[in-house]
Amino acid sequence: MTASDTGPALLEAAGLTKRFGALVANDTVSLAIRAGEAHALLGENGAGKSTLVKMLCGLIQPDSGELRYRGEPVVFSDPATSRARGIGVVFQHFALFDALTVVENVALGLPKPEPLGVLAKRIEACVGRYGLSVEPWRRVGELSVGERQRVEIVRCLLGDPQVLILDEPTSVLTPDESEGLFRTVDLLTAEGRAVLFISHKLDEVRRLCQRATVLRGGRFIAEVDPRRETSASLARLMVGADVPRTAPLVAHELGEPRLLVKALTVAGDGSRGSALHDIDLEIRAGEILGIAGVAGNGQTTLFDALSGERTSDPESIVIDKVAAGGLGPTERRALKAGFVPEERLGHAAAPDMRLSDNVLLTTHGDGGIVKGGVIRRAALQARFAEIVKRFDVRFGGRDPKARRLSGGNLQKFVIGREVLREPVLLVVDQPTWGVDAAAATFIRTTLRQKAAEGCAVLVISQDLDELLEFADRIAVMSEGRLTAPVPVAETSREAIGLAMGGAAQESVHQGEGAHAVQA
């Protein structure tokens, strides 16, 4: 038994209830986070985790119940009040300004102004103490998603929090980066701090956390020791039933190439990603090609080049036999291509637009919803309703703004919006980032079904287990170069890891001891 098993609670939620109209987001939820422990908060998307966290940090106020800090009742009237009492939060969606440097972004979050040179030295000391790789003078717009997350963690740690809340912290990290974060968490808890760890990666929860609180439908279900549970038993608590596995791929023949990429070279723009060098790629109708890689190695630039957000030589990208390298996103969608970017809020969806209006972002050129410059509202509402029903998108109210949805439900909406366009090519970046086990299975099964129907699917993911589970072939992006794709059955985690680290192209292919995938 560790000290955290019997130690005092730093932060407690006692019977918290929060309603949004007719929706009861939290129903008498209780939680106690103790000094020196990593405590997991588990639940499906929409289970009430985000609402609880927002009450813990003062973003919203409970309708009933009580918060206690070190045993004393407390009211966090706003986030500044909670930070002053030692509560720090790193949210799944970052709040950083791309045009500013790391040190400038950190300065904006401080209660009192501080000379940037002094602050940069504090950042370097924090980085050295907790093993986080952050360069104070780099512009945030030049950073990968994983690097931006580390900026958020450092910014939070400089406030000397006693309770650190991490919302899906490993969803954008490679396995090695995740291990580095776990070491940081271990250092924090060894200092007597408490960490509330919110994650859908149940193996990580079992490795890192001493206790776990499970929510379902806004209610407290159980508190367990995840080290004594299996991933399946934790998932069963979250869902209330066994979680189905990704549906097996139905045998089918591959068709004509839907996407050809030939000697694609794109200069780095200094903000969203690194340069691309002589990328060659072919995806045929009916197959799923996975691209693995450490964040910041050109995946974002590749997505932008494929989606038309960055143009190239017309012949360098061919979509369904049409030279498309010089075409923009709307023209490529007219070729029946669909695109799901990594960033949901601000890229895939406009945060302050209602969900139904977000449908327009990728369907306005299809002809059925917008004609002659006029929006056909009945058609728009019908498409919106179909997405919500078929993809089980859950939210409060009739038509909320996109920012009101949980990450998993917004992802299901974005993917559903593209799938219902019946694309012949679908490019998806980080399909299950921050998505619960059931929703992840649903998304992967949906992509497999689209492939079986003749769609070519390109999946960019940092989750190697995901790619090994449902891709047909895998390639690795490293320093803007792409290895030759190989069948999943002819490679392994070890071979992919070597290639992600910049090893020779041949290292992706591994015959002996390869990872076998059951179709």
Secondary structure as UniProt FT lines:
FT   HELIX           3..6
FT   STRAND          9..20
FT   TURN            21..22
FT   STRAND          23..34
FT   TURN            35..36
FT   STRAND          38..42
FT   TURN            45..46
FT   HELIX           49..56
FT   TURN            57..58
FT   STRAND          64..69
FT   TURN            70..71
FT   STRAND          72..74
FT   HELIX           79..84
FT   TURN            85..86
FT   STRAND          87..90
FT   TURN            98..99
FT   HELIX           102..108
FT   HELIX           116..130
FT   TURN            136..137
FT   HELIX           140..142
FT   HELIX           145..157
FT   TURN            158..159
FT   STRAND          163..167
FT   TURN            169..172
FT   HELIX           175..190
FT   TURN            191..192
FT   STRAND          194..198
FT   HELIX           202..208
FT   STRAND          211..216
FT   TURN            217..218
FT   STRAND          219..224
FT   HELIX           226..228
FT   HELIX           231..239
FT   STRAND          257..266
FT   STRAND          276..284
FT   TURN            285..286
FT   STRAND          288..292
FT   TURN            295..296
FT   HELIX           299..307
FT   HELIX           314..316
FT   STRAND          317..319
FT   TURN            320..321
FT   STRAND          322..323
FT   TURN            325..326
FT   HELIX           329..334
FT   TURN            335..336
FT   STRAND          337..340
FT   TURN            346..348
FT   TURN            351..352
FT   HELIX           355..363
FT   TURN            364..365
FT   STRAND          370..371
FT   TURN            372..373
FT   STRAND          374..375
FT   HELIX           377..390
FT   TURN            391..392
FT   HELIX           402..404
FT   HELIX           407..419
FT   TURN            420..421
FT   STRAND          425..429
FT   TURN            431..434
FT   HELIX           437..452
FT   TURN            453..454
FT   STRAND          456..460
FT   HELIX           464..470
FT   STRAND          473..478
FT   TURN            479..480
FT   STRAND          481..482
FT   STRAND          486..487
FT   HELIX           488..490
FT   HELIX           493..500
FT   TURN            501..502
FT   HELIX           505..508
FT   TURN            512..513
//
